[in-house]
Amino acid sequence: MEEVSRFAVGLDVGTENVRAVMTSLDKDGALSVVGYGEAPNTGMRKGSVVNLSGPAEAIDKVLGEVERMTGKEIDSAVVSINGTSIYSFRTTGMIVTGPENHEINEEDLARIEDVAVRGQLPPNLEVLEVVPLEYSLDNHTGIKNPLGMIGTKLEVRTNVVSALAQNCMNLRRTTEGVKVAAERLVPSVVAAAEVVMNEAQAENGVAIVDIGAATTGVAIFEEGDLQHVGVIPIGSNNITNDLAIVLEISRAVAEDIKRRFVTGAFSESEKEIIIKQGREELRFDRFEVNELVKGRLKEIFEAVRKELKQAHYDKRLPEGVVLVGGGAKMRDIEIYAKEVLEAAVRVGVPNGFNGVAEAVAKPEYAAAAGLALMAARVEGQRTTKKLSKHQKQKQLNKNKDGWLKSLLKKF
């Protein structure tokens, strides 16, 4: 049981690809990547499941790949969720904890979170996470964690992250179909943030932008907490589709052009873009290609900036913006993003892992790696509870043994 609890899996179910990362806690206490995999996905649209069999097949394939790599059977994972139904909103709550000199405990914190959410959420939405932003205890404000403090009136201001309940249920159905339990559902961009930013950045103010195939997620952090989450229904596939339609080529050729010949600097070279297909040679005007890509990228980053403005964080992020996701693989994309967002921009990759970490040190693996890190925490908490329960029983048995020995000695 102890060995099994050391392994954890993150499963990123994207519209176009499913990726998985397995981690383990090594003897030095560091988290190591021990397995990873990727498979194309079907049956999803804009981050939502529209056909159960497509994602289930992709999940089964990618987890099978990880199992063969590690020799470990996977029966649970922390799973990503996406789609424009994901959003966050602020709530407040207040409870009377008890008599004078009452010490705030875990039950109080759970109760006040429940009060803050109850009645605030439409029945068709499911709560993914409740982020306490600030507590007030007996009118003393600015408290980050009141656990163990003395007081009778506890208030909280929270950020509640939610998603359409139907989307959550359908996503769980896909994993259950391959006998894998979804331990928790986490927005992709929130998971990616776990492995591409540090505590100082989260404290000072930073935005994580996850450019996926069909959607672009935005997560804003400040004072160490998640302040805002939003999902925009545009992604890197829109760029590929524009090229394919206007240039009258296949999506495969359009994707090849986007990856090999376009950069965020949008150089004004007069050289033609030449792609060989067997004996045929395809030629394209570089200026036309650049204008097509630039037009769609501008739409994506202007939508991101609009999201920042709505959350009141435009030009208010000292640590700037971190780009992740498959769309962030475009060369020098940060150059153009900086121009539109008017902020410092960098491309983020998962960090802080040992093992075969270099294999997942790519922007498209950020969500899966972040989910694996979260899964490791879940397993760690579960193990701690088991050990705590075991230690209590051990102490009880020891007390019983001591009592028995004392009785026998007297006899």
Secondary structure, DSSP 8 states (H G I E B T S, - for coil): -TTGGGEEEEEEE-SSEEEEEEEEE-TTS-EEEEEEEEEE--SEETTEES-THHHHHHHHHHHHHHHHHH-----EEEEEE-STT-EEEEEEEEEE--STT-B--HHHHHHHHHHHHTTTS-TTEEEEEEEEEEEEETTEEEES--TT-B-SEEEEEEEEEEEEHHHHHHHHHHHHTTT-EEEEEEEHHHHHHHHH--HHHHHH-EEEEEE-SS-EEEEEEETTEEEEEEEES--HHHHHHHHHHHHT--HHHHHHHHHHH-BTT-------EEEEETTEEEEE-HHHHHHHHHHHHHHHHHHHHHHHHHTT-TT--TT-EEEESGGGGSBTHHHHHHHHHTS-EEE----S-EESGGGG-SGGGHHHHHHHHHHHHHHHHHHHHHHHHHHHHHHHHHHHHHHHHHHHHH-
